[in-house]
Amino acid sequence: MKIVKKILIVLLVVFVIAQFFGPEKNTGDMASVEPFITETNPPEDVAAILKETCFDCHSNNTRYPWYDKITPVNYWLAEHVNDGKKHFNVSVWNDYSVKKKDHKLEELIEMVEEKEMPLESYTYTHGEANLSDEQIESVINWAKNMRVIYGLAPKPE
């Protein structure tokens, strides 16, 4: 029984020490998404959906929940955010070519249509991110309209 007690004490000490360390935070500001919003000009309802359900993981501005202060949860959240930004980051929208913008919107349509986005793990703690069928349709229609515009844009030679 003594060995179990010693192991538990060591684990507790390691857990407490781990709380002083954490991953780098994604703490940009909402200004980083303005070029995306300006260029794609989503309707008000779609802009609200994007802000509430997408920008935490797909921009350089993340609103962190209270439990992000707990290690190892903060590393798990950081991995989700970094992975989301790797696939689609609206904060670097101006760095994308027209072709890449079109492709990102194509992926957005597919992921939202198949209800793969927002992630189920995100909607557990962000109830407002559960999209209704009407909201899904609004986002998809907006993205499809933007794809038409990007499809008509002149391509570099």
C-alpha positions, 0 to 999 in steps of 0.5 A: 500500500505504501508504494501506491501512496508514493506513486499517487504523491509523485503523480500529484506533484507532477500534475501541480508542476505541469500547471506552470507550463502550457502551449503558446496561445493564439491571441490575435485580435478580430482585426485579423479576420477583417480582410476575410469579412470584407472580401467575402461579405457574408450576410449578417447571419452568416457572419455571426455563425462564422464568428461563433462557430469557426473563428476560434479554430480557424483564425489567429484569434481564439476565445479560450474557455476557463478550462484551458488553464488546466494542463494537459487540456490546454495542450489538447485545445492548442492542437485543435486550434493549430490543426484548424488553422493549418487547414483553413485560416481566415486571418491569412486570407489575403495570402491565399491565391484566388484558386486556393480561396475557391478550394478552401470554400469548397472544403468549407461547403463539404465539411459543413454539409456533411456536418463534420464542422464544427467538430462535435468536441467543440459543440459539447462545450459551445452549445451555440455552435450547434448549427440548425439546418437553416444555418447550415443552408445559409453558410453553404449558400454564401460559400457557393456564391463566393465560389462563383465569384472566385470562379469568374476571377481572372487567373494569373497567366 
